[in-house]
Amino acid sequence: GYDPDKISRLIKAVEKVEQDPQNAHFHASVGEAYRNLERYDTAIHAYQKAIELQPENAGHYFSLGGVYDRQSQHEDAIAAYHEAIQRNPQYDSAYNNLGGIYFKQGRFDKAIAAYQTALDLSPKVDYYYANLATVYVHQQKFTRAKDAYKNTLRLNYRSWLGYMGIASIERQTGQLNHFYDYLLKARMLIPDKYHYHRARLESIAGNVDA
């Protein structure tokens, strides 16, 4: 069944829309509530209504792009993020999300450009560097990837993404300078709920008893 808290938030959001149907933010709240319930088609409709009422709000396009991305409607998501950026050229999160879509499409040069723009706008967001590093790893540009992960750790020394990323690179390249240390740190820091990433971490470890 659905999470009662998520249902409660949806009911409250819908009640606000009924009280003030011309309030774009209330429609956006309905969209968020439906998104959290994975009712993506209904969420899209709510965000589109918010945009209709408040077409210059970059955040509504950003939220719409996120739902399209979850549905793997990548071109629609790209268009929505570009609309957000057109209204707010400093929207670093929109550039970061664009990078993620381009990466999934295998358009690595465009992904790097998008992540780099996100970093130019917000150079202290640690996971932007980790995202950039992921692209470099897929291109087998390991030195650049390692440097990007080091920047992740420079900004956030508790970033399991940074430790796992460098451990993975060292395992692939056979240069195990920090492998055991970073593997242990990643194991300690990665949240239990991230089952996919924990499984990937153990795959990196292989048969090595760190």
Residue, then its C-alpha position, 0 to 999 in steps of 0.5 A: g500500500y501507499d505511505p500514509d504520510k504521502i497520502s496525507r500530503l496529497i490530500k492537503a495539497v489537493e485541498k489547497v488547490e480547491q480553495d485557490p485554483q489559480n495558485a500555481h504553487f499549490h498545483a506544483s505541490v500537488g505535482e510533488a505529492y503525486r510524484n512521491l506516490e509514483r503517479y507520474d502522469t498525474a504529476i506531469h498534468a499538475y506541473q503543466k497547470a502550474i506552468e500555465l499559471q506561472p510560466e516564468n517560474a523556472g522551478h516548475y519546469f525543473s520539477l516537470g523535467g524530473v518527472y519526465d526523467r523518471q519516466s525515461q522521457h529523456e527528450d521531454a526532460i531535456a526540453a523542460y530543463h532548457e526551459a528552466i535554464q532559459r528563465n534562470p541561467q544560474y540554475d546549476s541543478a538543472y545543468n547537473n540533471l541535464g548532465g545525468i540525462y546526457f550520460k544515460q544517452g551516451r552523449f558523454d561530451k554533452a554530459i561533461a559540458a553540462y556538469q562543468t557548467a553546474l560546477d562553474l555556477s556552484p563549485k562547492v557542490d561535492y557530488y557534481y564532481a562525482n557525477l563528472a568523474t563518472v563520465y570520465v570513468h566511462q571514457q577511461k580517462f582515469t586521471r581526470a576521473k580521480d582528480a574529480y573524485k578528489n575534489t569531491l572529497r576535498l569538499n566533503y570528506r565523508s562522501w562515500l561516492g568519492y571513496m568508492g569512486i577512487a577505490s573503483i579506479e584503483r581496482q581497474t588500473g591496478q594502482l592500489n595506492h589507497f584501495y584498501d583504505y578507501l574501500l573501508k571508508a566507503r563501506m563505513l559511510i554508505p547508507d544501508k538503504y542504498h542496496y544497489h551501491r552497496a552491492r556495487l561496492e562489494s563487486i569492486a572489492g571482489n575477493v579482496d579481504a579489505 
